[in-house]
Amino acid sequence: MRPYRLLLLAVSLAGLASAATAGDATRSLRAELTAAEAARFRVENLVGFMRVVAGSGDKVVAVATVHAENEDLAGSVRFERVAGDHGEPVLRVRYPLDRYTDYRYPAGPSDGGLLMGLFPGSQTETKYDGHRVRVSGRKGVLLYADVEVQLPRSKVTATFHNGAGSMEAQEVEGTLRFETSQGDVRLSQVAGDVAVDTGSGNVNAADLRGSFKCDTGSGDCIVKGFSGERLVCDTGSGKVRVSSASAHSIAIDSGSGNVVLEEADAEELSVDTGSGDLEVTSPSRRLARLKADTGSGDVKLRLAADAGFEAHADLGSGDIVNRYADAQPILKKREVVGYRRGDGRIRIDVDTGSGNLILEPGK
């Protein structure tokens, strides 16, 4: 395409984007929970961006900024307290679902940017407030809400739910669950018993303490910096990368995708992937049990230079590559099925449908 045509296309797209936003109406809605009610609660939104941060008081304060294609639609949204399934208070952004069940989100369910609304894009379908609702980047009425939730200084038990749209939490603590049907989740400096559940979307977490579980249907799970009891990552499809993690146990399960554990300090490590390579670096002196299972892919284990281990491998097709010069082979009917080194303190079991096992000292 010639340069002037590219320029014309860019100008046209910019004009369309401006036209799409020029008529937007906005309004702000506020909801609160008292200190007593804040002990256990939920916050729910259909579509938009949700941020969870630390507040300065003892209440839960939530503010929803509504964006709509006209004033009538903006005025139809409410932010109300309702009763949850177990009687807990729920702060729910309520949409005119009796009139509309198709909603257009300019950023798109995957936060792909404003122009996603101008071209064919992804669509997500979810159940919200008793209705089946569709959200896409191009169809339906333009109506969504960005929500900020300020938590009290005390520890809370809370669930934050977004039908479609990304979520973010920073410097909060408690028993916290983050849910989204479609959208990324980012956590930073979060402590307690924490769980993330996404239908599709990447999970990025940094500087966590306590216990953490990441469960995503499709998307990557990236954890950088963890200290606590248990770390679990479960992905249907997508890579898993964990670095600088210290825990009693680390468990990784990926339907398809590579798994990388760097500087994993744990007593127990368990990694399972249907297809993909596994790479584990664990200089930990407390490691006692390591189990790795892959349908297809190589398994590379980098342990401490002075690690004592007993490694057994069941390889459908592939070889065992041992780079510890003083490790002794374990034979079964003249076939090398593993290696033993030193006191054999670390028990290693590897099962691959196809792929190699590589044992080598870390740097």
C-alpha atoms as one frame of an Amber mdcrd trajectory, in Angstrom:
protein
   0.000   0.000   0.000   1.330   3.443  -0.918   2.321   5.867   1.884  -0.491
   8.347   1.202  -3.048   5.555   1.357  -1.640   4.381   4.687  -1.903   7.951
   5.953  -5.493   8.206   4.723  -6.384   4.940   6.450  -4.819   6.122   9.712
  -6.701   9.419   9.560  -9.979   7.621   8.795  -9.518   5.216  11.705  -8.673
   8.074  14.033 -11.817   9.863  12.905 -13.922   6.792  13.515 -12.381   6.364
  16.962 -13.124   9.990  17.824 -16.682   9.632  16.583 -17.113   6.495  18.675
 -16.151   8.315  21.852 -17.392  11.847  21.206 -20.965  11.106  22.272 -20.143
   9.052  25.361 -21.995   9.896  28.560 -20.455   9.199  31.964 -21.671   9.178
  35.542 -20.232   8.105  38.873 -21.916   5.747  41.352 -20.767   5.006  44.900
 -21.496   2.105  47.234 -20.214   1.295  50.722 -20.141  -1.465  53.302 -19.688
  -0.862  57.022 -16.796  -2.301  58.981 -18.966  -5.189  60.206 -20.225  -5.969
  56.694 -16.705  -5.771  55.292 -15.647  -9.003  56.999 -17.070 -11.063  54.093
 -18.486  -9.676  50.841 -18.543  -9.694  47.028 -18.233  -7.028  44.346 -19.684
  -7.802  40.912 -19.505  -6.046  37.556 -20.570  -7.189  34.108 -18.056  -5.407
  31.885 -15.225  -2.944  32.401 -11.983  -2.596  34.300 -11.842  -3.367  38.039
  -9.133  -2.145  40.411  -8.805  -3.239  44.059  -6.603  -1.126  46.331  -6.022
  -0.413  50.000  -8.235   2.296  51.524  -7.634   4.526  54.505 -10.668   3.701
  56.664 -12.541   0.726  58.062 -15.228   0.617  55.350 -15.388  -0.875  51.887
 -15.774   1.980  49.417 -16.546   1.174  45.785 -16.915   3.696  42.963 -18.263
   2.738  39.532 -17.632   5.103  36.619 -20.299   4.351  34.020 -19.610   4.892
  30.320 -22.513   4.821  27.860 -23.422   5.889  24.360 -26.062   8.283  25.689
 -27.395   9.809  28.894 -30.424   7.532  29.032 -28.259   4.411  29.099 -25.876
   5.908  31.624 -28.799   6.733  33.891 -30.153   3.189  33.697 -27.208   1.698
  35.629 -27.357   1.247  39.406 -24.764   0.240  41.998 -26.724  -1.634  44.647
 -26.271  -3.868  47.631 -27.982  -7.252  47.271 -27.857 -10.496  49.248 -25.509
 -13.233  48.055 -26.219 -16.940  47.863 -24.986 -17.407  51.427 -26.419 -14.206
  52.833 -23.224 -12.188  52.429 -23.533  -8.586  51.184 -22.892  -8.096  47.464
 -22.163  -4.777  45.796 -23.458  -5.310  42.271 -23.366  -2.991  39.277 -26.831
  -3.496  37.781 -27.395  -3.076  34.063 -30.694  -2.745  32.131 -30.694  -6.464
  31.368 -34.463  -6.470  30.883 -33.881  -4.303  27.785 -30.414  -5.272  26.529
 -28.394  -8.475  26.658 -25.720  -7.527  24.087 -23.064  -5.044  25.231 -20.218
  -3.424  23.365 -16.984  -2.780  25.220 -14.639  -0.456  23.278 -11.571  -2.131
  24.735 -13.036  -5.520  23.820 -13.246  -8.473  26.207  -9.469  -8.911  25.963
  -8.710  -5.208  26.327  -7.458  -5.188  22.761  -7.813  -1.433  22.367 -10.485
   0.935  21.102 -10.136  -0.019  17.432 -11.151  -3.584  18.274 -14.696  -2.279
  18.296 -14.410  -1.345  14.603 -13.407  -4.760  13.339 -14.602  -8.342  13.862
 -13.334  -9.394  17.285 -13.809 -11.860  20.046 -17.027 -12.293  21.975 -17.691
 -13.673  25.400 -20.932 -14.991  26.807 -21.528 -15.003  30.530 -24.296 -15.254
  33.103 -24.790 -12.110  35.161 -27.512 -11.008  37.553 -29.780 -13.852  36.430
 -29.397 -13.204  32.677 -27.327 -14.659  29.861 -25.315 -11.758  28.415 -22.967
 -11.306  25.456 -20.065  -8.853  25.373 -17.989  -8.064  22.302 -15.908  -5.326
  20.782 -18.346  -4.539  17.982 -21.959  -5.525  18.761 -24.543  -4.306  21.220
 -25.096  -1.088  23.113 -22.067   0.807  24.329 -22.326   0.478  28.095 -19.740
  -0.505  30.679 -18.442   0.499  34.109 -14.931   0.853  35.489 -14.922  -0.005
  39.200 -12.449   0.875  41.926 -12.767  -0.890  45.272 -10.995   0.432  48.360
 -10.540  -2.176  51.080 -10.355  -1.476  54.824  -7.090  -1.767  56.696  -8.175
  -5.023  58.345  -8.010  -8.409  56.626 -11.161  -9.277  54.680 -12.730 -12.233
  52.929 -13.900 -11.032  49.531 -14.617 -12.066  45.952 -14.266  -9.701  43.011
 -16.081 -10.710  39.842 -15.852  -9.232  36.349 -17.846 -10.749  33.510 -15.538
  -9.286  30.848 -12.603  -6.965  31.341  -9.276  -6.901  33.107  -8.678  -6.724
  36.861  -5.905  -5.323  38.999  -5.102  -5.459  42.721  -2.278  -3.876  44.663
  -1.159  -3.781  48.304  -4.178  -5.609  49.769  -4.471  -8.528  52.177  -7.020
 -11.182  53.132  -8.805 -14.201  51.731  -9.277 -12.821  48.240 -10.669 -14.306
  45.036 -10.554 -12.633  41.623 -12.835 -13.940  38.845 -13.272 -12.941  35.226
 -14.825 -14.800  32.311 -12.531 -13.025  29.859  -9.756 -10.602  30.719  -6.282
 -10.344  32.208  -5.595 -10.202  35.958  -2.607  -8.372  37.468  -1.659  -8.619
  41.146   1.122  -6.834  42.983   2.072  -6.977  46.673  -0.970  -9.016  47.650
  -0.936 -11.183  50.782  -3.141 -13.885  52.307  -5.069 -16.767  50.799  -5.384
 -15.562  47.206  -6.975 -17.180  44.141  -7.464 -16.080  40.529  -9.902 -17.797
  38.161 -10.208 -16.707  34.518 -12.023 -18.297  31.616  -9.485 -16.749  29.273
  -6.835 -14.163  29.975  -3.305 -13.920  31.279  -2.483 -13.813  34.987   0.529
 -11.776  36.093   1.394 -11.756  39.803   4.365 -10.226  41.600   5.516 -10.055
  45.218   2.891 -12.316  46.789   2.796 -13.742  50.320   0.697 -16.535  51.823
  -0.885 -19.010  49.416  -1.769 -18.469  45.772  -3.748 -20.384  43.176  -3.924
 -19.360  39.526  -6.528 -21.118  37.357  -7.024 -20.028  33.749  -8.772 -21.809
  30.899  -6.616 -20.190  28.224  -3.835 -17.760  28.969  -0.433 -17.591  30.588
   0.292 -17.671  34.317   3.343 -15.618  35.291   4.434 -15.374  38.941   7.482
 -13.360  39.953   8.264 -13.320  43.624   6.319 -15.543  46.039   6.795 -16.463
  49.679   4.419 -18.698  51.604   2.900 -22.126  52.089   1.536 -23.271  48.728
   1.682 -22.069  45.119  -0.566 -23.644  42.466  -0.826 -22.786  38.757  -3.354
 -24.559  36.520  -3.773 -23.602  32.860  -5.809 -25.246  30.141  -3.561 -23.801
  27.455  -0.786 -21.311  27.948   2.681 -21.160  29.373   3.572 -21.054  33.056
   6.612 -19.191  34.362   7.398 -18.964  38.067  10.516 -17.210  39.337  11.923
 -16.473  42.793   9.338 -18.558  44.642   9.725 -19.955  48.151   7.009 -22.337
  49.384   6.397 -25.624  51.135   4.949 -26.964  47.882   4.681 -25.773  44.275
   2.275 -27.545  41.899   1.965 -26.739  38.182  -0.542 -28.284  35.777  -0.756
 -27.190  32.134  -2.896 -28.787  29.451  -0.548 -27.473  26.777   2.312 -25.064
  27.065   5.868 -24.846  28.332   6.542 -24.643  32.059   9.558 -22.824  33.508
  10.404 -22.691  37.221  13.357 -20.471  38.096  14.904 -20.238  41.563  12.197
 -22.520  42.976  12.790 -23.048  46.694  10.370 -25.718  47.907  10.180 -29.048
  49.712   7.861 -30.503  47.080   7.684 -29.723  43.355   5.069 -31.212  41.040
   4.837 -30.312  37.350   2.425 -31.845  34.836   1.798 -30.792  31.235  -0.048
 -32.508  28.428   2.343 -31.127  25.828   5.281 -28.817  26.325   8.767 -28.670
  27.743   9.477 -28.523  31.471  12.441 -26.596  32.835  13.052 -26.517  36.587
  15.882 -24.710  38.357  15.897 -25.428  42.090  19.017 -24.689  44.124  16.983
 -25.395  47.266  18.665 -27.331  50.063  15.269 -28.391  51.415  13.940 -30.010
  48.218  12.825 -33.567  49.043  10.366 -34.570  46.295  10.167 -33.679  42.600
   7.630 -35.154  40.219   7.475 -34.227  36.526   5.053 -35.584  33.935   4.657
 -34.558  30.305   2.825 -36.128  27.399   5.368 -34.761  24.925   8.362 -32.562
  25.594  11.737 -32.518  27.293  12.258 -32.323  31.050  15.311 -30.346  32.176
  16.162 -30.348  35.893  18.871 -28.055  37.266  19.584 -28.821  40.912  22.196
 -27.612  43.378  25.779 -28.532  42.512  26.040 -30.660  45.671  22.514 -32.132
  45.481  22.049 -35.766  46.461  19.226 -37.418  44.532  17.683 -40.590  43.230
  16.037 -40.015  39.861  13.807 -42.555  38.127  12.494 -42.001  34.597   9.796
 -43.694  32.554  10.397 -42.474  29.000   8.169 -43.566  26.150  10.794 -42.409
  23.690  13.819 -40.342  24.611  17.057 -40.512  26.528  18.374 -39.676  29.979
  21.164 -37.122  29.804  23.137 -36.932  33.054  25.639 -34.093  33.547  26.586
 -34.899  37.149  29.938 -36.633  36.680  29.716 -38.617  39.924  26.102 -39.801
  39.601  25.693 -43.573  39.336  23.320 -45.167  36.797  20.319 -47.164  37.964
  19.877 -50.209  35.768  16.847 -52.337  34.976  17.652 -55.303  32.766  20.786
 -53.510  31.530  18.785 -50.415  30.644  19.565 -47.122  32.375  16.311 -45.983
  34.006  17.734 -43.331  36.311  20.655 -42.035  38.340  21.623 -41.925  41.986
  23.948 -39.394  43.542  25.238 -38.932  47.058  22.745 -39.671  49.814  19.821
 -39.847  47.354  17.864 -37.474  49.592  15.832 -35.897  46.769  13.362 -38.336
  45.246  12.774 -37.578  41.556  10.173 -39.270  39.361   9.854 -38.306  35.677
   7.333 -39.651  33.188   7.290 -38.559  29.535   5.437 -39.883  26.525   8.159
 -38.544  24.257  11.115 -36.417  25.227  14.421 -36.439  27.068  15.276 -36.096
  30.746  18.249 -33.834  31.365  19.910 -33.706  34.800  22.494 -30.986  35.323
  23.913 -28.819  38.102  22.736 -25.261  38.266  25.156 -22.382  37.900
